[in-house]
Amino acid sequence: MIVLALSFLHPLLLWGVGLASIPLIIHILNKRRYRKIDWAAMDFLLRAFKENRRRIRLEQLLLLLLRMGLVALLALLLSRPQASSADFGGLTRRVVHHVMIVDDSGSMGESSGVGTSADIARQQVQKIVEGLVRERSGDLLTVIRSSSEEPDILGRPVSSTLPGEVKQLLEQVRPTPDRLRLPLVLDRVTQALKRVAKDSDAKGVHLYLVSDLKRVDLIGNQNRINDDIISKLREFDLDQLRFKVVACGRSTAQNLALIGIARKQGRSVVGQPSEFQITVQNQGEQSSGETELGFLVDGGSRLTKTIPPLGPGAKHVETFKAEFKKPGSHWVEADLPKDRLALDNRRAFCFPVAETATVLLIDGDPGDRPELAESFYASIALDPTEDGALGFTVRRVESFQIVDTDFEKYDAVFLMNLASLENEALARLTKYVQEGGGLFLFTGDQVEPETWNRLFWKDGKGLLPAPIRGIDGDAEKPDGIVLAPEPHAFFSGTEDSFRMLLNLVQIRRYTTVGTEEGAAGFGGDVKLPEDTRVLMRVRDQRGPPLLLERPFGKGRVALMATTADAAWHQWPGNPTFPILFRLAADFLMRRENLEPYNLGARTPFARELLASEYQPEVRLVPARAEDAGIPERSYTAVSPENKPNLLELDVVPQEGRPWPAAGCYKLILGRIGAEDESVFFSVSPWVEEGRLAALGKREFLSGLPAEIADRTQWIDSQTLAQAGFLSDEGDVWRYLAFVLVAFVLLETMLAWRFGRR
C-alpha cells in the first residue's frame, strides 16, 4: 500500500493551475468566430467533413488536453511539490544524514520579548526533530553546538526516542562568551560526516544552520558571505548537499556595549591610586541616550558616572580611580543598564597589586656630597622615607656598578648624566626597554653629543627620542618652561596645576635636540621623529624641546634635556619637580602582561605554585555568589618531573567547550600553614559580539554563489509548520519537468501531424 502526502515549497504559486483553463477558453471563443454562409459549392466539402468530424474532434480534444496539461504542469513545477511517502515507487526515498549546527555564541542571548534567540533556537530544533520522526524515520541525525569541538549527537538513527534525547540536550544549550566561527564549525561537521560514513548508507546531507545570522559573523570584506564559509561549503558534495538556514534572531537597532577595561599604569601598587579606563561603544544602528556607567572594586560599593549620548559606532572612554590597601589579586567590574543583550553590559578586569614598584637610579655624577648627587632629588621624590611606603622602592647605583645590574628586576630605570655605557650593558638595557621596560634619560655636563648619539640615537634606531646637538642657554638670562598645549598621558590630567606652578621655574642651561638640518642655530622649530612627542619646551610653545617621549618596542623612553640635580636650574625648589619624577615612574613603568588574568572564551588559566607553600587542591567559584552560569569545580595542581619543587596549575573549561559564562572567576588556593589565597581571573566575550544587525533572507541568499544558493532553503515559521522542508528526497519536480518536456514534444508533434491533414 502506498501512502502519499504532498506538500509544496511555494504553495502560493498553485493558483497558476487555474491558468490551465486558458486553452479551453480560447477554444470556446474560437468556435464562435465564424458565420454560416450558404454556398452550393461547399455542399460537397461539408459532406466530406461530416464523414471525418469524429476523428477531427478527437484530435482537437487531445491537443486541448495536452495544452491544458502543459499550463497545469508548469504551475505545479513552480510550486515545487514534494511527496512524503514510505514507498513512492522507489523513486524518491533514500537515507539522509541531517546535521544541525546550533549557534550558542554570545549574541544568542539577545532578548526578543518572548525569550532569547537561544530559546527560539531550542524550540525550532525540537520541532524539526519531531517532524523528522514523523516523516523521515530511519534517517540519521547529528547535532553539534557551534562552540563544541565534538558533536553532542553523532549519526543517531531517527526514531521515536530521539525527541526526548534532543530535548534533554537542548536544556543544556546556553549562550556562551564564544563567537560563531562558522568555517571552523563546518570543518568539524566534515570530520564528523567522514566518521559516520564508514558505517552508514546515507546518500545525502541536509545541513541545518540554526542561528541568529549576525552580519558580523557571516559577512566578509566584500559585503558578501565570508569567503572562508563559501570554501568550507564547497568541500561538501554539492550534488548531495541541501543547506537549510533556520533564522531565530532579529536585528536590534540599538545596543550599548562595554568593549574594554584597561589600566593606565604599568602596574598597581599598594596605597597608590590606579586609573582604569572603561570603553563604551554604541554598536547599534541608532543613537543612544544618556546612560549611567557603574564601576565596582572587588565587588564592593558601586560608583557611577554619566555617559553622554553616542551616535552609531561612537565610543566613549571614562576613567575611574581606585586605591588598594593589600597586595595580591584584585578585580574591578564595569556595568551598563540592562538592554536586549546582557552579555556586553558587564565586563570584569583582573590584575595583581604589588607591595611596591622598583626603580633603578643610575647616577653619572655622584658629586662630592650626597645632596650634590645627580640622583639625590629623584630618590627623595620617589622614596622619601626609604621604606617604600609611598609605593616605590629605589636603588641607586653608580656607572661602574652597571656591569652587575640586572635591569629585568626593575619596573623603571632612570639614567642621569651618564657619560658612556659599555656595549654589553647597552644591549641589556635596550632589550629591557624593547620588552616593556621604561627608561628616563637626563642630560648634563657629562654628556658628549657625539658619544650619546652613537650609543643611544643610532640614526633613529636607538633609545633616544631625538638626537642631541649641544648645550644652550644663558646663566645670566634664564628662560621659563612651558607645557605643550596638547594633553598627554604622562601628566595624568595634572596639566593645569603643572602649567600654573611652572610659571615660577627658570632654566639656565639645557641640551638642544633635533636633526642637523632642523636644529641649525638651535632655535625655532626642530625636526623630530614622527613618533616623538614634545611634552615641555623652553621659553614658549615654539622654543627648544625640553621633555620628549617616544615608544620603543613594548616600552617607552623619555628624555629630559637638562640635569636631574640643581646644577642647570633652580627647579628642585618648585613642587612640580618631585611630582615630575613620580609621574615619570608611573608613565614609564614596565607594563605587566595581564593577559594571563584576563582570558578569552576558550583560554585556560595557568599558574605555577611553590610546592612548599601551596596545597595541590584548588577550588573554582564565582567571584560573586550571585553570578549565574559560573560553575564551582575542583582542580588539582601537578608537580612535573623536572620541577619537583613546583606545582603546575591548569584551570581549563570543560573539554572541547568554552567557558560557560563571562565574568569574574575566583580560585581559592590552599596555603600550607596560612590562610587561603584568592586569585581572580576574568572571561570576556569578543568585543564585536554586540553588533546585532542580522542578515535577512534576500541578503543571505544573494551573498551565496549560485551553485550553493540553488541548494539553500530559508526556513521560517510558516515553512517550519510543514513537512516538506525536512527533505527534498520526495521532491518530484524533476519528474514533473520530464513530463512537461514530454508533453511539449508530444503536443508539437501532434499539432504538426494533425495540421498536415
N, C-alpha and C positions, 0 to 999 in steps of 0.2 A: 504494500500500500504506500502510495506517495502522498505525503502531507506537505503541501506547498503554501508558503505565505509570501506575499510580495510587499515590498516597501520601496520607496522612491527617495533618492538623494535630493531631487529637485521636484517635489510634488506639485508646486505651483505651475510648472510647465505642462501638467497634464491637461490643462484647458485646451492645449493645441490639438488633442484628439478630436475635439469638436470640429476642427477645420477639415476633417475627413469628409464632411458633408458638402464641401465646396464643389467637388466634381459632380456630385448628384444634382446640386442646384443648377450648375452650368448646363448639365444635360437636360434638365427640365425646361430651363429657359430657352435652350436651343430648339426644343420641339415646338415652341410657339412662334418661331421666327418666319414661318412660311405661310403663304396664302394659296388657297385652292383655285386653280385656273383650268377650266376645261379646255382640252386641246386634243383633237381627234388623233393626232399622230402619236400621242402618249399612251393611247389605249394598249398598244402592243407592249410598250415598256412596262406599263402598270401590271399587265398580266404576268410578265416575267418576274417583276418584283414580288408580287404576291406569292409566287411559287417559291422564292428564296427568303421570304420575310422571316421565317422562324430561325433560319441559320444566321441572318444578319442581326436579329435581336439578341441572340445568344452571344455573338461576337461582341456587340456593343456592351452588353451586360458584363461580360468578362473584363473588358477594358475598363469599364466604370469601376468595378470592384477592385481591380488592380490599382487604379489611381487613388481611390479612397484609402486603400490599404497603405499606399506609399505615404500619404499625409499622416495617417494614424501612426505608422511605424516611426516616422521622423519625430513626431511629438513624444512618443514613448522613449525613443533613443535619447532625446534631450533631457528627459526627466530621470534618466539613469535608474531603471527598475532593478531591484535586487531580489533574488529568491533565497529564502531561508528554508532549507529542506534537508531532511535526513538522507534523502537519496533523490537527486534530481537527474536521473538518468546517468549518473556518474560523471556529469559534465562540470559541475560547479563545486563539489565538495572535496576539500583537501585539508590536511592538518596544518594549522597556522600557529606560529610562535608569537604570542602577544607580549611585548616588552613595554612596561610602564616606567617612565622616568618621572619620579615625584619630586618636584622642586621643594627643597626645605631650606633655601637660602634666607638670609635675614629679612629681605623685603616681603617675604610671605607672611610676616607678622602684621602687615598693614590691615587696619580695621576697615570693614566695608559696611558697617551699620548692622549687619546680621551675622557678625563674626569676622574672623580674619580670612585672608586669602588661603591660609593653610586649612582652615575649617571647610571652606568651599572645596578645596582640592580633595580633602578626605571624602566628602560626600560624592564628588564626581567619580573618584576611583571606585568607591563602593558600588555605585550604580553600574559602572562599566563591568565590574566583576560579576555582579548579579545578572547582567544581560548576557555575559559570556556563558554562564551556567545554563541559562535558558536556551541560548541559540547556538553555542559553539562547544558543546560538551565533547571532550576528547582532545581539544586543542591544548597548547602549553601556555603557561603564564610565568613571566619573570617580572619582579618588582624591585626597583633599585632607587634609593633616595639619592638626590644629586650630591649630597655630602659624603656618601658612603663609598668606600673603596670596593666593597663586595655587595652583591645583591642580597636583599632580605629574603626574597623568594626566588628560586632559580629553577626554571624548567619544570614547574609543577603542573601535572595534568589538571585540566579544568573539570571539576566535579562538584557535587553538592556540598562538600565540606569546605570548599575553598573560601566562600564569603566570610565565614566565621574566622578563619585564619587571617584573612586580609584585614578584617575589622580589628582584630587584636593588634596587628602590626600598625595600622593607621592610628590607633590610640597613642602610640609612642612617637609619632611624627610631630615634631615641634620645630618652629623656625630656629635656626642656629646662627651664630655670628658669621658663618661661612658665606661666600658669594657663589653664584651659579657660574661654574666653568663648564659650559656645555661641551666643548671639544673633548675635555678630559673625561666627562661622563660618557660620551659616545664611544670613546676608546675603550672604556670599561665594559660597555654593552657589547662591543665587538668581541672582546675576550670572553665574555660570558656565553655568547652565542656559539663560539667555537667549542667551548667545553660541553655544551648541551648537544651540539650537532653530532657528536660521536655516537650517542645512544638514541637519536631522535630521527623520525621520518618526516619532520616538519618541512614543508616546501615553500613556505612564505614567512615573512617577518612583518608584523604590524607594530610599528614603533609609536608609542603614545608619549607626548611631552605634556605633562600636567604642570602648568606654570603660570605665574602672573605676567610672563613675557615682557620684562622690563627692557627698555631700549638699551640701557647702559650695559646689559649683559649680552645682548644679541647683535647690536649694530656695530659695524666696523667703521674705519675711517672714510670709506666711500659712501656712507649713508645707505648701506645695504647690509644684509645679513653677513656677519663676520666670515671672512674667507676660511678661517680655521674650521668653523662649523660646517661650511659647504664641503670642505675637503673630507671631513670625517663622514658626512652623509654619503659622499661618493664612494667611500670604501665599502659600503653595503652593496649587495647585488640589487641594483635598481629594478631589475625585472621582477624580483620577488618582494621588494620593499613597498610598504604603504605607510606613509608618515602622517600621523593623526595628531593635530595640535588642539589641546584642551585648555582653553583660556579660563583662568579662575581669579583674575585680579582686575583692577581698573586703575586708570591714571588719576593721580591726585594732583590738583593744581598747586597746592601749597604744602611745603614741608621744610621746617627749620631743623637743622641737624648740627650736633656737636661733632666736629670733624677732627679736633685735635686739642691736646693739652701738652704744653712744653714748659720746661723750667728755664728761666732766663739765666741763672747762674750755672757754672760748670758743675757745682756740687752744693748740697745743702749742709750747713754746719750748725751745731747746737748753739742756740742763743742768737743767731744771726737771721735776719729776715730773708726769706726766699720768695722770689716773684714767679708766679705761674701765669702763663698766657693761654687763655681759653679762646679757641677759634670757633665761631658760629657761622654757618653758611646757609643761605636760603637756596635749597636745592629744588624748589618748586618752580612753577611757571607763572606765579603771581607774586606781587609784593606782599611782604609780611607786615604785620602791625608791630607796635611797640611790645616788647616781650621782657619778661623777668628771667634773669640768669642766676641760678643758685650755685653756691660753692661750699663744699664741706671739707674739713680736715680731719682725717682719721675717724670719719663717721660722726663727728661732733655737731655743734650748732651750725646752722645754715646761714651763710652770708648771701646777700642778694645785690645785684646791680641791674640796671635797666638797659636793655638792648634796643637801639633805635630801629625804626622800620628799615627793612632791607629789600632791595629790588631782586628780581630773579638772578641767581648766580652770585649775588654780592656776598662779601664776607665781612665779619666784624671781629676784631680781636680785643678782648677785655682782660685786664690784669688784676689778679688778686695776690695779696701778700700773706704769708704765713710764717710763724716762728716756732721752732721745735725745741722742747726742753730736754729731750732724751735722745741719745744716739740709737741707731738701729733702723729697722724697716718701717716706713710710713707710707700713707697714701692720701690722695686728695680725689675729690669727685666733683664734677660739674653736672648740672641738670637744667633742663628746659621744661616748660609746661607740657603736659601730655597732648599729643596730636595723633594723627592716624597711624603713624609708625613709632612705636615706643622704643624700638631698638636704638635709634640715634638720639634719644632725648637724655641719655645719661652716658657719661664716659668717665672712666677711672684712670688714675696715673699713679704708679708706684715707684719708689726710689729709696735708697738708703740715706740716712743722716749721719754724718761723721762728727766725732768729738771736736776736731779742728781741721783746718786746711793747712798744709805745709808749704812754706815759701822759702826759697833759697835766695840769699842776697850775696852776690859776688862783688867784692869791693876791690876796685882797681887802684884806689888811693886811700889807704887806711889812715893816713895823717899821723901827726906827732902825738895828738891827744885824742881820746875817744870821741869827743864832740866834733872833731875835725874830720872824722872818717866819712867817706862818701856814703856809707850805708847807715849812718847814725840816725838821721831823721826818719828814714824808711822803717828802721827797726822799731823806733818808738811809735810810729803811726800804726804799725800792724800788730805789735805785741808789747804794749807799754808795761805790762806787769810781768812779762817774761814767763807766763804760765799758760798761755793760750786761752785765757779767759774770754777774750774778745773774738775768738773764732779762728785766729791764725797762730800757728807755731812757726817761729822764724829761726833759721840757721844762717849765720854769717860766716863766709869763708873769704880768704884772700886768693889772689890769682894763682899762686903756686900750689894751692890745695885742689884745684880743679881736676888735676890728673886722677885723683882718687874719688871724685864725686860721681855718684850715680844719680843722674838727672831724673830717672824714672820714679824716684821716691818722692818727688815734689810736684805740687799742683801748679806752681808758677815759679819762674826764675827771673830775677832782676839782675842785669849785668850793668855795672855802674863805672863809667870812666875807665874801662879796661883798655890797656894799650894794645894787647895782642892775645892770641889764643892758639894753642897747639892744634895741628890738623886733626889729631885723633880726638881731642876734646870737642873741636868744632863739629866733627862728623857725628859724635854722640848727641851734641846739642841740637844739630839740625834734625836728626832722626827723632829726637824727643818732641820738637815742635811739629814736625810732619805728622806724628801720630796723635796729636791733640794737645800737646803742652802749650803753655803761654810764656812769652818772653817779652820783657820790658827793658829796652836799651836806653842808657843815659850817656850823653857825650861829656866832654870835659877837656882839660888841658893835657890829659894823657893820650887823647885820641888823635892819631895821624890819619887824615882823609885817605891817603893812598893805601895805607895798611887796612883800614876798615873796609874800603870799597873792594879790595882784593879778597878779604876774608868773608865779609858779610853781604856785599852787594852782588858781585859776580855777574855783572851785566844783566841784572834783574832776576837772576835765578837763585840768589842767596836770601838771607834772612832780613836784610834791611828793607824797610818800606820805600826808601828812596836813597840814591847815592848822596854822600855828604861832600861839601865843597871846601869849606874853610870856616874860620871864626870871624864873626862880625859883631858890631855893637860898639857903643861908646860909654865907657865907665863914667864920664862926666855928664853925659846926657842919656840917662836910661830911658828905655821905652816901656810902654804898657803892654798888657796881654789881653787879647780878646778871644772869645769863643766863636767858633764857626756858627753861622746862623741856623744851620740845619740841626735838628735834634739827633742825638746819637746814643746808641745803647750803652756806650762807655759810661755816660753820666747818669744813667738810670733815672731820668726825669728830674735831675737836680740842676739843670742848666740855668734856671732863673736865679737861684741863690748863688751859684758859681759866678754868673755874669756880674752880679752886684758886688760880690766880695773881691773879684779880680780887679776892680777899678782901683784898688789900693796897692796893687802889686806892680813893681817895676823891675825890669830885667836889664842887666848891664852888658852881658855877653851871651852869645848863642852861636850855634853852628848852623851854617846855611846848608840847604839841601836842594836837590834838583839836578837835572841833566845839564851838561855844559852849555848847550845852545839855549836852554830855557832859563839858566840861572846867571847869565852874563851880568856882571855888576852886582849880583846878589840882591836885586831889587825887583819890585813888582811881582807879577805872576810868574811862577816857575812851572816847568814841565815835570809832571809826576806820573808814575804808572797808573793805568786806568783803575786798578782795584785798590789804590791807596786813598784813604780818606784823611783830610786835614781836620783836626779837632780844635786846635788852637793856633793862633797866629800872633806874631809880634806887631805891635803898633796899631794895625787896623785890619779890616777884612781883606785887604789886598797886600798885606805885609808878608814877610817871610814865614813859612810854616814853622811852628814850634812843636806841636804834638801831632804825630801821624800814626795811623794804624793800618794794618794790611793782613789779610788771611794768608796763611802759609800751610799748605796741606790741610790737615784737620785742625790745626791750631791757629794761633794769631800772634802777631808781633806788633809791639808799639815802640815808637821812637820818640824820646823827649830830647830835643836838640839843645839841651842845656844840662847843667850839673844837677845831681841829686842832693848835693850839700848846698851851703850858702856862699860858695866861692864866687859865683857869677850873678847873684841876685840876693834880694832880701826876702824871698818868697816864704821860707820856713816860718817867718813870723806871722803869716796870714793863715786863717783857719782852713783855707782851701787846700793847703799843701799836704797835711796829713790825710785829709779826706781823699785827695787825689790818689794816694798810694792804696788806700782801701778799695776805692772804685776800680783802680787798675787791677788789683789782685782778683776782685770779683769778676771783672770782664775777661781777663786773660786766663783765668783758672782752667786747668785741664778739665775737659768735659768728660764726665763719666759716661760710659756706654750703658744706657738704661734699657736697651732692647731686651736683655735677659729678664727684666722685670715687667715689661710691657709687651705682651705677646699678641700674635695674630690668631686667627681662628683655629689653626692646627699646630701652632708652635708649642713644643714641650718646654717645661721649666726644668732647668738642670742646675745643680749646685754641688760643690764639694764641701764636705764637713770633716772636721778633725775627729777621728775615731775615739780619741781620748776625752773629748768634751761632749759628744752628742750620742744619743741613743739612735739605733738604726730605724726604729719605727717612727713614722711621720703620719700625721692626720691632716686631711684637706677638708676645709669647711668654708662656707661663705664668710666674707668679711663682716657682713651684717646678717643677723639671723633671718631677717625678713626678705632677703634676696631670694626670689624663687628661681628655680632652674639650676642653681649651682649645687652640685651633689656633695655629699660627705663621703669621703673614701679614705682608705688607709694605704700607705706605701711603705716599702722597706728599702732603705739605702744599703748598697752592697759595697764591700771592700774589694777593690781589684787586686789581683795577684801581684802586680808590680808596684802597688801603692798600699801596703798593709796598714799604714797609719792614717789613711783617708777613707771616707765613706762617700761614694758617688750616688747622688740622689737624682733620679729621673722621674719627674711628675708629668705623666702623659694623659691625654684624654683617652676615652675608650678606643680600643684598637680599631684602626680604619675609620675613625669618626673624628669630627672636630670637637672643640669644647662645646658643651651643651648650651651655654649662655654667656653673654657678655657681662662684664662687671669685674669686681674685685674679689679675688680668691685669697684665702688665708691658710698658710701652712703652719702647723703647730709642731715645733721641733722640741723633742725632749732632751734636756741637758743633764749631764751626769753631775749630781750634787748641787744643782742650781735650779732656778725657776725655768719653766718652759719659755722658749723664744718664739715669737711670731714673725713670720716673713710673709710679705704680701706680694702678689703679682696680679696684673690686670689682663683681661682679654677684651679686645676691641674689634668691632666689625670693620669691614672695608669702608674707607671714607666716602666712596661713591654709592654705597648701598642705599642711601636715602633719595636717590634720583628715581622717582616713582613713575615717570612717564612710561606708558606701556604701548606696545605695538598692537594695532588693530588688524583685522582680517586682511584688508586690502594691502596694507603696507607690508605685512608679513609675507604674504604670498608673492607680491611683486618683488620682494627682496631676494627671492629664491631663483636659481636658474630654471629654465623651462623644464628640463628633464626631471628635476626634483619637485617643482611646483605641480606638475601633472600627476604626481603620486602623493600629493599632500591634501589632506582634508581638514578643514576647520570645523571643530565640534563646539556647538553652543548648546544652550538649554533645550532648544527645540530638537536639535539632532540627537541630543542625549536621551530624549524620550522615545526614540525609535530604535529598532533593532538593526536597521540596515547599516549603520556606521560601524558595527562591530567587525564586519568582514565584507570584503568585496569578492570573496570566493564564490558567492551566489550572485555576483554581478553579471547579468545576462545581456548587457548592452552590446557586447561583442557579437553574440549570436544574432541579436536584432540587426546589427549592422550588416552581417552576412545576408540575412533575409531581405533587408532593404535593397542591397545591391542586386540580389536575385530578382526581386520584384521589378526594379528598374530595367534590368536586361530583358526580362520576360515581357514587360509592357512595351518596350521599344520594338522587340522582335514581332510581337503580335500586331502592334499598330502598323508596322511596315507590311506584314503579311496580309492583314485584312485590307489595307489600303490599296493593294495591287489588284484586288478583285473587282 
